[in-house]
Amino acid sequence: MVRTIRDLDMKNKRVLVRVDYNVPIKDGVVTDATRIEASLPTLKYIIDQGASLVLASHLGRPKGKPEAKYSLAPVAQKLSEMIGRPVAMADDCIGKAVASLVDKLSPGQILMLENVRFHAGEEANDAGFAKNLASVADVYVNDAFGTAHRAHASTEGVAHLLPSAAGFLIEKEVAFFQPLLENPKKPFVAIIGGAKVSTKIGVLESLLPKCTTLVIGGGMAYTFLKARGHQIGKSLVEDDFIDTAEQLLSQAASSGVDVILPLDHVVASEFSENADAEQIDSVDIPNDRIAMDIGPKTISAIRDAVATAQSLVWNGPMGVFEFERFAKGTLEVGKFVADCAGTTVVGGGDSVAAVNTFGLADRIDHVSTGGGASLEFLEGKVLPGIAALQK
């Protein structure tokens, strides 16, 4: 497990906190403050311990030099409103002027550093840049799960230079993901969807030996159906990965893992939001049709599997849920996950977007804050930002 902020003495200390404030901004105003909201319990806890806060984050993809549109100033303003106290804004994240501002902080005061990616040393995990970042603080806390899979100066380098620990957000992510990979309660159902097999091979290989039932949906399912010899019409397929799909299906069969692939489909004549939705009552799809969603028989099979699950992870939608006519499969699966009595975890950008869109997030045990990070965690990879905080 990771060290957490409960393991640190922070009284009268200056605490450098890596947050994930890579939020959408339009006309100088934050349009979605979900990530800021998620950081508040950690920030308030640190303030309650009698510490001052120095916040570091990236925003967007500046190329290692300052760009006004990627300034964190609007984020500082939004955080001030949400936390109910002033948040001072620095012009940079390192240097004498920053050190001077930090020196003047009293317990309970907050300083937001400017975008760490305004320096090339951040993404290069440059030792000198990390040392400069660390030099103003006594203690380091990482609560930016969304960037924990990157070995950058502010997420990994600094952790080795100061007494360091995870904030509540990272602690929660680890607490939910680690048992799924190490010792999940059975039956364990993994629902993996999304467009391409190629982006999910690592997750499938990692979860297959551990799960009881593997549900494969979304565009990636059609590479598996083709591998089984079915007609898939004009549906998405990755011919280069048919052998991989065959190997995974063979591995599942020899391990006694039940694999649920689409049994029926909702199809269209073209990939369009306005295309007419047609139901195909068999596994095979006519040559002039493209699969857009799973059908009722598939939905029913998934419902039965989810109903008995003790552990469940969902990564990736079942169809083109962004198009209303083809959203039913993803919506129904979302409802089953929300009703599941076992421990439920949703990770990955599109499935998180789906449960938020359908208003189901508060009925799921854990909805991950990190897209790429949650995917790599499920692949069983070492996340540098978390490895640096291990006890």
C-alpha positions, -999 to +999 in steps of 0.1 A: +000+000+000+010+036-003+019+060+024-009+085+030-012+120+044-022+104+077+014+092+080+029+127+077+036+154+103+024+186+086+020+210+115+036+244+105+050+227+074+049+240+038+033+212+018+037+209-019+006+192-033+005+178-069-031+181-080-047+173-113-063+206-123-061+199-161-097+212-164-116+227-193-115+265-195-135+287-219-131+325-221-110+324-189-136+305-169-135+269-156-164+250-173-161+217-154-148+218-118-151+181-111-113+176-106-111+206-084-140+193-063-123+159-060-091+175-045-109+194-017-109+167+010-071+164+008-065+202+008-089+208+037-073+180+057-038+194+052-050+229+062-066+214+093-032+200+103-018+235+105+001+236+072+004+260+043-003+248+008+017+251-024-002+236-053+014+223-085-005+212-116-002+210-154-029+223-178-031+213-214+000+206-236+022+236-238+055+227-254+078+234-224+074+271-225+047+296-212+015+300-232-011+324-218-040+302-227-027+274-205-023+296-174-037+282-141-049+317-130-086+309-138-082+276-118-068+295-088-099+318-089-123+289-091-105+270-063-108+301-041-145+302-046-149+265-038-126+263-008-138+296+007-104+312+012-080+333-010-057+314-034-026+334-044-012+329-079+025+327-087+039+339-121+061+307-123+065+274-105+102+277-097+127+305-090+134+333-064+101+351-068+082+318-061+105+310-031+098+345-017+060+340-020+062+306-003+083+321+026+055+346+033+028+319+036+012+314+070-005+282+081-038+278+062-027+300+033-027+287-003-004+295-032-010+281-068+021+277-088+020+284-125+017+255-150+046+231-144+046+222-181+058+257-189+092+242-183+106+214-205+121+198-173+087+187-161+079+161-188+116+152-190+116+145-152+147+166-151+165+162-117+174+199-115+138+210-122+125+185-096+150+199-071+139+234-077+103+224-073+110+206-040+132+234-026+103+255-014+085+228+006+090+205+036+066+178+026+052+165-007+017+151-013+006+136-046-032+135-052-031+136-091-041+101-100-048+111-136-010+118-141+003+090-119+012+068-149+037+095-161+072+098-146+073+136-146+093+158-122+062+170-103+046+135-101+077+112-095+109+132-092+099+153-063+086+123-043+122+111-038+134+145-025+109+151+003+089+131+029+061+121+006+026+105+007-006+101-013-036+123-008-071+108-003-079+106-040-049+084-049-054+064-017-090+057-028-079+047-064-053+023-050-077+009-024-103-001-052-080-011-080-053-031-062-077-058-048-091-064-083-056-072-095-044-091-065-073-110-049-107-101-063-138-116-046-155-141-069-175-141-090-155-114-106-170-099-138-149-077-161-168-057-187-144-044-214-156-023-243-145+005-266-136+008-302-103-012-306-089-044-294-054-030-298-059-005-270-073-031-246-050-061-251-030-053-219-062-051-198-076-083-213-044-102-207-042-088-171-078-095-161-085-128-180-067-151-155-085-134-125-121-130-137-150-155-137-168-138-166-154-116-193-178-094-212-165-080-245-185-052-261-182-021-283-164-020-316-136-043-303-161-072-300-163-076-338-126-086-341-134-114-317-166-124-336-147-125-368-120-147-351-149-171-343-159-172-379-190-150-378-201-125-404-196-089-391-208-069-422-191-034-423-185-034-386-152-022-371-125-048-373-087-050-367-076-078-389-040-076-375-054-086-341-076-116-351-048-140-340-046-122-307-084-125-303-082-162-310-054-167-284-074-148-258-106-168-265-085-200-263-069-190-230-104-182-216-117-216-226-088-234-210-091-213-178-128-219-175-136-182-179-171-175-194-168-150-223-199-131-233-197-116-269-226-100-287-254-125-294-274-099-313-270-064-325-284-030-332-271-020-367-272+008-392-265+012-429-238+039-421-220+053-391-242+083-385-261+098-356-292+100-378-290+065-393-320+043-387-314+017-360-323-019-370-323-049-348-305-081-359-316-111-340-286-133-347-248-132-342-241-127-379-245-093-395-255-087-432-227-074-455-242-040-459-248-032-422-225-019-395-229-028-358-236+002-335-248-014-303-256-046-285-291-061-288-316-073-262-303-109-259-268-097-252-281-072-227-300-100-209-269-122-208-248-094-193-276-087-167-275-123-155-237-123-151-236-089-133-264-099-109-242-124-090-209-105-092-190-099-059-164-078-078-169-059-110-148-036-132-161-018-162-139-002-188-153+010-221-188+014-236-209-013-253-218+008-284-218+043-299-235+057-267-228+093-279-256+087-305-289+085-287-303+058-310-274+035-302-270+043-264-293+016-250-267-011-245-243+011-226-272+026-206-286-008-196-252-021-186-246+010-165-279+004-147-269-033-140-235-021-126-253+005-105-276-022-091-249-047-085-245-057-048-208-065-052-179-040-053-181-020-085-153+000-101-156+021-133-124+032-150-115+047-183-126+079-200-156+067-221-172+045-194-168+072-168-184+097-193-212+072-198-221+068-161-219+106-156-241+112-187-267+087-174-266+100-138-254+067-124-220+077-109-233+080-073-246+044-073-212+029-082-186+022-055-157+039-073-156+060-105-119+065-114-106+100-119-079+088-143-084+076-179-049+065-190-038+059-154-068+036-146-062+017-179-025+011-170-034+002-135-058-025-148-030-037-172-010-044-140+017-019-149+037+000-123+025+036-122+056+057-114+037+083-094+023+057-071+054+035-069+073+065-055+048+066-026+049+029-016+055+021+021 
